[in-house]
Amino acid sequence: MTVSSFSRSDAPRQSLTAGARLAASTVLGTYGVRPFRERVRENRSTLNETLPVHSKWWRDHAKAEGELLYVAIGDSAAQGIGASRPDRSYVGQIADQLRATTGRSIRVVNLSVSGATTSLAVRDQLPRFRDLRSLRPDVVTVSIGANDIAEWDPVRFERNIRSIFAELPLHAVVADLPCFYFPQNERKVAEANRMLRAAAREHGLVVAPLHEATRRQGLRGILTQFARDMFHPNDHGYAVWAEAFRPGLARVVTRAGERAGALTVGGRG
């Protein structure tokens, strides 16, 4: 066996080992055990430093022209916090899928804001989305609500999610909340997802099964698909998120490609 083949075969085990160490140190640090507490703070601080970098990257790229317009509403996951680059967020990976599937160029307007709750999305992102509706976005995705779990208010969450969904076009794809793994949080997530799916049904929207997609990853996913803060996904974790959106976007992508072709022939105006 060569050194290179040994390294390739040994990589999954090394990844699991590193993930287990990170998970253990995060749990210990969260419960105040030194020196793990400081390590957790450093890991979170490192990711926080990427917030303005990712935000600027998306703002700059929103100016690029494209045959198809993709608009995203969301929080730090849409921004790609925890990924190696902003475009490795699930939004960036969906955009790559759109380019590959349709053969068209994509303009991505990522309205997401790190730390956004449903309340903040209603306040800050919906007005900007209304300004874009006249452009008839070809693809719209929404993943919001994970930050509501920390200070869970079911009445407020339901009111906000209905306000957001009422503004979306029928071809928008909305994700339910991802798996939080811990039972106490999962009970809140289950309640939130029941409300979210009910609101989506009433507005005729397709739901991307993000909770089931992340839950299925199990222990291996916990150990290999999270960033240093053990909250945000890494590149591999965001690929799971993007895949959860894929079935719901299939019809949208086909229609978007056809529309772009018609616009190319007939011209924009």
Phi, psi and chi 1 to 4 in degrees:
 res  aa     phi    psi   chi1   chi2   chi3   chi4
   1 MET       -  132.1  179.5 -178.5  -69.5      -
   2 THR   -79.3  164.6   64.7      -      -      -
   3 VAL   -62.7  -41.4  172.7      -      -      -
   4 SER   -65.9  -41.4   59.0      -      -      -
   5 SER   -69.0  -34.1   62.5      -      -      -
   6 PHE   -64.0  -41.4  173.4   79.7      -      -
   7 SER   -63.5  -40.2  -61.3      -      -      -
   8 ARG   -66.8  -42.7  -73.9 -165.7  -61.6  -89.5
   9 SER   -72.2  -25.3   63.2      -      -      -
  10 ASP   -87.9  -13.2 -155.7   41.0      -      -
  11 ALA   -60.5  -44.3      -      -      -      -
  12 PRO   -59.8  -40.2  -25.1   35.7      -      -
  13 ARG   -66.2  -41.4 -177.5  178.4   63.8   80.2
  14 GLN   -63.3  -38.3  -67.4  175.5  -14.9      -
  15 SER   -64.5  -42.5  178.8      -      -      -
  16 LEU   -64.8  -40.9  -74.6  170.1      -      -
  17 THR   -63.5  -45.4  -59.3      -      -      -
  18 ALA   -63.6  -39.9      -      -      -      -
  19 GLY   -65.2  -39.1      -      -      -      -
  20 ALA   -64.6  -41.3      -      -      -      -
  21 ARG   -64.2  -41.7  -70.9  173.3  177.9  165.1
  22 LEU   -65.5  -44.0  176.3   59.8      -      -
  23 ALA   -62.5  -44.3      -      -      -      -
  24 ALA   -63.6  -43.7      -      -      -      -
  25 SER   -67.0  -34.2   65.0      -      -      -
  26 THR   -66.5  -43.9  -59.1      -      -      -
  27 VAL   -62.5  -46.7  170.8      -      -      -
  28 LEU   -63.7  -41.2  -68.2  169.6      -      -
  29 GLY   -67.3  -37.8      -      -      -      -
  30 THR   -61.8  -33.9  -59.6      -      -      -
  31 TYR   -89.8   11.3  -77.2   96.5      -      -
  32 GLY    85.3   16.2      -      -      -      -
  33 VAL   -82.2  124.5  178.5      -      -      -
  34 ARG   -81.6  149.6  -64.8 -178.0  178.8  179.8
  35 PRO   -85.9    8.1   35.4  -36.3      -      -
  36 PHE   -64.4  -29.7  -59.4  102.5      -      -
  37 ARG   -59.8  -44.6 -178.1  173.4   56.9 -170.7
  38 GLU   -67.7  -35.7  -68.7  -56.6  -43.0      -
  39 ARG   -64.4  -41.6 -169.8  174.8  -55.0  169.2
  40 VAL   -61.7  -43.2  168.3      -      -      -
  41 ARG   -61.9  -41.4  -72.1  176.0 -179.8  170.7
  42 GLU   -64.9  -42.9  -70.7  174.0    5.7      -
  43 ASN   -61.7  -44.1  -72.1  -18.7      -      -
  44 ARG   -67.9  -38.2  -70.0  173.8  178.5  170.1
  45 SER   -63.8  -39.8  176.6      -      -      -
  46 THR   -60.4  -43.4  -61.8      -      -      -
  47 LEU   -69.7  -35.8  -73.4 -172.0      -      -
  48 ASN   -61.2  -30.1  -75.4  -20.7      -      -
  49 GLU   -67.2  -19.9  -68.8  172.8    0.5      -
  50 THR   -84.3  -10.3   68.8      -      -      -
  51 LEU   -56.6  -53.2  -63.3 -179.9      -      -
  52 PRO   -67.8  -29.0   22.5  -32.8      -      -
  53 VAL   -65.6  -48.6  175.8      -      -      -
  54 HIS   -65.6  -42.3  -76.0 -127.3      -      -
  55 SER   -60.3  -44.6 -179.3      -      -      -
  56 LYS   -65.2  -39.0 -177.4 -180.0 -174.1  -56.2
  57 TRP   -59.4  -45.6 -168.7   93.4      -      -
  58 TRP   -69.0  -38.8  -73.8  111.6      -      -
  59 ARG   -61.7  -43.3  -72.6 -162.6  -53.7  -87.7
  60 ASP   -64.6  -42.1  -69.0  -15.1      -      -
  61 HIS   -76.0  -17.1  -79.3   73.2      -      -
  62 ALA   -67.0  -18.3      -      -      -      -
  63 LYS   -81.5  -14.7  -58.7  171.2 -173.7  175.9
  64 ALA   -68.5  146.0      -      -      -      -
  65 GLU   -78.7  157.0  -66.5  -64.0  -37.1      -
  66 GLY  -163.4  150.4      -      -      -      -
  67 GLU   -70.4  -30.3  -63.7  167.7  -79.6      -
  68 LEU  -117.2  145.9  -60.2  178.2      -      -
  69 LEU  -110.1  123.3  173.8   59.5      -      -
  70 TYR  -115.7  122.5  169.3   22.4      -      -
  71 VAL  -116.1  131.5  179.4      -      -      -
  72 ALA  -120.5  135.1      -      -      -      -
  73 ILE  -112.5  134.3  -67.3  174.0      -      -
  74 GLY   175.5 -157.6      -      -      -      -
  75 ASP  -126.6 -147.4   49.1   32.3      -      -
  76 SER   -64.2  -25.4   56.4      -      -      -
  77 ALA   -66.0  -40.4      -      -      -      -
  78 ALA   -67.1  -32.3      -      -      -      -
  79 GLN   -69.3  -26.0  -72.9  -80.3  -59.7      -
  80 GLY    91.0   24.1      -      -      -      -
  81 ILE   -64.0  129.2  -56.5  -55.9      -      -
  82 GLY   101.9  -19.3      -      -      -      -
  83 ALA   -82.3  163.0      -      -      -      -
  84 SER   -69.9  -26.9   59.9      -      -      -
  85 ARG  -147.0  155.1  -52.3 -169.3  -49.1  -98.6
  86 PRO   -54.9  -37.8  -26.7   34.6      -      -
  87 ASP   -77.6    2.8   63.4  -24.3      -      -
  88 ARG   -96.5    6.4  -60.2  -40.0  -64.5  155.7
  89 SER   -64.6  171.1   72.4      -      -      -
  90 TYR   -64.9  -31.3   74.7   88.1      -      -
  91 VAL   -64.4  -45.3  170.8      -      -      -
  92 GLY   -63.9  -39.3      -      -      -      -
  93 GLN   -70.8  -35.4  -64.2 -167.4   44.9      -
  94 ILE   -64.1  -42.1  -73.3  173.9      -      -
  95 ALA   -59.9  -40.7      -      -      -      -
  96 ASP   -62.6  -41.2  -73.5  -16.6      -      -
  97 GLN   -62.5  -40.7  -66.4  171.8    4.4      -
  98 LEU   -62.7  -43.3  -68.5  171.8      -      -
  99 ARG   -62.2  -43.4  -66.5 -176.4 -174.2   96.0
 100 ALA   -68.7  -38.5      -      -      -      -
 101 THR   -76.1  -41.9  -57.0      -      -      -
 102 THR   -94.1  -21.3   65.4      -      -      -
 103 GLY    72.1   16.0      -      -      -      -
 104 ARG  -109.1  157.2  -53.5  -73.1  179.4  175.9
 105 SER   -78.3  150.1   58.3      -      -      -
 106 ILE  -123.6  129.2  -49.8  -66.4      -      -
 107 ARG   -98.0  123.2  178.1 -169.2  175.3 -165.4
 108 VAL  -109.3  119.5 -178.2      -      -      -
 109 VAL  -108.6  103.6  178.5      -      -      -
 110 ASN   -97.0  101.9 -168.5  -17.8      -      -
 111 LEU   -81.7   -5.3  -58.7  178.4      -      -
 112 SER   -61.2  154.7   66.3      -      -      -
 113 VAL  -134.4  130.1  178.5      -      -      -
 114 SER   -60.6  134.6  -67.3      -      -      -
 115 GLY    85.2    0.7      -      -      -      -
 116 ALA   -65.9  134.9      -      -      -      -
 117 THR   -99.2  177.4   59.3      -      -      -
 118 THR   -62.9  -35.6   54.8      -      -      -
 119 SER   -62.3  -44.9  -66.1      -      -      -
 120 LEU   -69.3  -32.1  -67.4  176.2      -      -
 121 ALA   -65.6  -41.3      -      -      -      -
 122 VAL   -62.6  -42.1  169.3      -      -      -
 123 ARG   -73.3  -43.3 -171.9 -168.7   73.1 -177.3
 124 ASP  -105.0  -38.3  -59.2  -32.8      -      -
 125 GLN   -91.1  -36.5  -62.9 -178.9   50.1      -
 126 LEU   -60.8  -43.4  -86.7 -170.8      -      -
 127 PRO   -58.9  -38.6  -26.4   36.7      -      -
 128 ARG   -69.5  -34.9  -63.6  173.8   61.5 -161.5
 129 PHE   -66.2  -40.1 -178.2   76.2      -      -
 130 ARG   -58.9  -37.0  -66.1 -174.5 -168.5  109.8
 131 ASP   -65.7  -23.1  -68.0  -19.5      -      -
 132 LEU   -94.1  -11.4  -67.8  166.8      -      -
 133 ARG   -62.7  -30.6  -79.1 -169.0  -57.3 -160.2
 134 SER   -65.4  -20.0   62.4      -      -      -
 135 LEU   -83.7   -4.6  -61.1  178.4      -      -
 136 ARG    53.2   71.3  -62.7  174.1   60.3 -160.9
 137 PRO   -54.1  135.7  -24.3   34.2      -      -
 138 ASP   -76.8  -34.4  -60.1  -77.3      -      -
 139 VAL  -134.3  133.3  178.7      -      -      -
 140 VAL  -133.8  127.6  177.3      -      -      -
 141 THR  -124.0  148.6   63.1      -      -      -
 142 VAL  -135.3  127.5  179.1      -      -      -
 143 SER  -141.0  102.1  179.9      -      -      -
 144 ILE  -145.7  150.5 -166.2   74.0      -      -
 145 GLY   124.2  -17.9      -      -      -      -
 146 ALA   -61.8  -35.2      -      -      -      -
 147 ASN   -75.1  -11.9  -69.5  -40.8      -      -
 148 ASP   -73.7  -21.4  -71.3   66.5      -      -
 149 ILE   -65.7  -32.7  -62.1  -58.2      -      -
 150 ALA   -60.5  -42.6      -      -      -      -
 151 GLU  -122.5   72.7  -63.3 -178.5    4.7      -
 152 TRP   -68.8  123.8  176.8 -123.5      -      -
 153 ASP  -135.0   96.5 -177.2  -27.1      -      -
 154 PRO   -59.6  -36.3   18.1  -29.7      -      -
 155 VAL   -64.7  -46.2  174.4      -      -      -
 156 ARG   -64.9  -42.9 -178.7  172.2   57.5 -163.7
 157 PHE   -60.4  -48.1  177.2   86.3      -      -
 158 GLU   -62.5  -41.8 -176.1  171.5   27.2      -
 159 ARG   -61.5  -44.2  179.5 -179.9   65.8 -114.2
 160 ASN   -69.9  -42.3  -69.3  -27.3      -      -
 161 ILE   -66.4  -34.6 -150.0   71.2      -      -
 162 ARG   -68.5  -37.2  -72.2 -179.1  178.9  -82.4
 163 SER   -63.6  -40.8  -63.9      -      -      -
 164 ILE   -67.4  -49.4  -65.5  168.2      -      -
 165 PHE   -64.4  -30.5  -72.2    3.1      -      -
 166 ALA   -65.4  -21.2      -      -      -      -
 167 GLU   -92.1   -8.2  -59.2  -85.2   -3.6      -
 168 LEU   -87.8  150.0  -58.4  177.0      -      -
 169 PRO   -72.0  160.2   26.7  -34.4      -      -
 170 LEU   -63.7  -22.6  -71.1  175.5      -      -
 171 HIS   -89.2    3.3   63.4  -85.5      -      -
 172 ALA   -66.6  147.7      -      -      -      -
 173 VAL  -116.8  124.2  178.5      -      -      -
 174 VAL  -113.2  141.6  -58.1      -      -      -
 175 ALA   -99.3  143.4      -      -      -      -
 176 ASP   -77.7  174.8   58.2    9.7      -      -
 177 LEU   -72.8  145.0  -87.5   61.1      -      -
 178 PRO   -71.4  169.4   29.3  -36.5      -      -
 179 CYS   -70.6  133.1 -177.9      -      -      -
 180 PHE  -101.7   -7.2  -86.5   56.7      -      -
 181 TYR    71.5  -47.1  -60.3  101.3      -      -
 182 PHE   -75.8  132.3  -65.6  107.5      -      -
 183 PRO   -53.1  -42.0  -27.1   35.2      -      -
 184 GLN   -61.5  -43.6 -178.3  177.7   -3.2      -
 185 ASN   -72.8  -36.2  -75.3  -25.8      -      -
 186 GLU   -64.2  -30.9  -85.2  -68.1  -88.7      -
 187 ARG   -64.4  -40.6  -74.9 -169.4  -70.7  -89.8
 188 LYS   -67.4  -42.3  -60.7  174.0 -173.7  176.8
 189 VAL   -61.9  -40.8  168.4      -      -      -
 190 ALA   -60.6  -42.7      -      -      -      -
 191 GLU   -65.0  -44.0 -175.1  177.7   12.1      -
 192 ALA   -61.3  -42.6      -      -      -      -
 193 ASN   -69.6  -31.7  -79.1  -19.3      -      -
 194 ARG   -63.0  -43.8  -77.0 -166.1  -63.7  -89.5
 195 MET   -65.4  -42.9  -64.3  175.6 -177.8      -
 196 LEU   -63.2  -45.4 -173.9  150.8      -      -
 197 ARG   -66.8  -37.6  -66.0 -172.8 -165.3  104.4
 198 ALA   -63.3  -43.7      -      -      -      -
 199 ALA   -64.7  -39.1      -      -      -      -
 200 ALA   -63.6  -42.1      -      -      -      -
 201 ARG   -60.7  -43.5  -77.7 -165.1  -59.4  -89.0
 202 GLU   -63.6  -30.5  -68.9  177.1   15.6      -
 203 HIS   -99.9    5.0  -69.9  -75.5      -      -
 204 GLY    69.4   30.6      -      -      -      -
 205 LEU  -100.2  145.9  -59.3  172.0      -      -
 206 VAL   -80.8  136.1  172.7      -      -      -
 207 VAL  -105.0  125.1  177.1      -      -      -
 208 ALA   -79.9  125.1      -      -      -      -
 209 PRO   -78.3   67.8   31.5  -35.9      -      -
 210 LEU   -67.1  -37.3 -178.9   57.5      -      -
 211 HIS   -61.9  -48.0 -174.6  -88.6      -      -
 212 GLU   -66.0  -39.4  177.3   59.9   19.0      -
 213 ALA   -62.1  -41.4      -      -      -      -
 214 THR   -78.2  -35.8   49.5      -      -      -
 215 ARG   -62.0  -38.5 -173.9 -167.1   65.4   79.1
 216 ARG   -64.3  -19.9  -79.5 -159.1  -49.8  -96.8
 217 GLN   -69.3  -23.6  -56.5  -52.3  -54.5      -
 218 GLY    59.8 -153.4      -      -      -      -
 219 LEU   -63.0  -39.7  179.5   60.0      -      -
 220 ARG   -60.0  -39.7  178.9  176.5  -71.5  -89.0
 221 GLY   -64.7  -41.2      -      -      -      -
 222 ILE   -60.3  -38.7  -65.9  173.1      -      -
 223 LEU   -84.2  -19.7  -61.2 -178.2      -      -
 224 THR  -124.7   -7.4   62.9      -      -      -
 225 GLN  -118.6   16.7  -64.8  174.1    6.2      -
 226 PHE  -119.2  152.4  -79.7   89.6      -      -
 227 ALA   -78.6 -174.7      -      -      -      -
 228 ARG   -63.5  -23.2  -64.9  174.8   61.6 -179.2
 229 ASP   -86.9   -1.3   63.0   -6.9      -      -
 230 MET    56.2   28.2  -72.4  -58.5  -66.9      -
 231 PHE  -127.2  -50.8 -179.9   76.0      -      -
 232 HIS   -83.5  146.6  -67.0   92.9      -      -
 233 PRO   -68.2  160.7  -19.1   32.4      -      -
 234 ASN   -99.6 -168.8   57.4   21.1      -      -
 235 ASP   -54.9  -43.6  -69.6    9.7      -      -
 236 HIS   -66.6  -39.9  -59.8  -62.2      -      -
 237 GLY   -64.5  -40.9      -      -      -      -
 238 TYR   -67.5  -28.1  -78.5  126.7      -      -
 239 ALA   -63.9  -36.2      -      -      -      -
 240 VAL   -64.4  -41.9  172.5      -      -      -
 241 TRP   -61.5  -47.1  -76.2   49.9      -      -
 242 ALA   -61.0  -39.1      -      -      -      -
 243 GLU   -65.1  -33.8 -175.2   61.9   28.3      -
 244 ALA   -62.9  -31.4      -      -      -      -
 245 PHE   -79.3  -21.6  -84.1   95.0      -      -
 246 ARG   -56.1  -50.3 -175.3 -168.2  -66.3  -91.0
 247 PRO   -60.2  -41.8  -23.3   34.8      -      -
 248 GLY   -67.3  -26.1      -      -      -      -
 249 LEU   -89.4   -9.1  -72.0  171.3      -      -
 250 ALA   -57.1  -51.9      -      -      -      -
 251 ARG   -66.0  -38.4  -89.5 -170.4  -45.4  172.8
 252 VAL   -61.5  -42.5  176.7      -      -      -
 253 VAL   -64.1  -42.9  168.1      -      -      -
 254 THR   -60.6  -47.5  -60.5      -      -      -
 255 ARG   -65.3  -38.3 -174.8  170.7   58.5 -162.7
 256 ALA   -64.7  -41.2      -      -      -      -
 257 GLY   -62.9  -40.3      -      -      -      -
 258 GLU   -66.4  -40.1  -67.7  171.3   -9.0      -
 259 ARG   -66.0  -40.5  177.1  171.6  174.9 -103.5
 260 ALA   -63.0  -37.6      -      -      -      -
 261 GLY   -64.3  -40.5      -      -      -      -
 262 ALA   -66.3  -38.3      -      -      -      -
 263 LEU   -67.4  -33.9  -72.5  170.7      -      -
 264 THR   -66.3  -39.0  -60.3      -      -      -
 265 VAL   -74.7  -45.7  172.9      -      -      -
 266 GLY   -88.8  -17.1      -      -      -      -
 267 GLY    87.9  157.4      -      -      -      -
 268 ARG   -95.7  147.3  -68.8 -179.1  178.6  -90.6
 269 GLY  -176.8      -      -      -      -      -
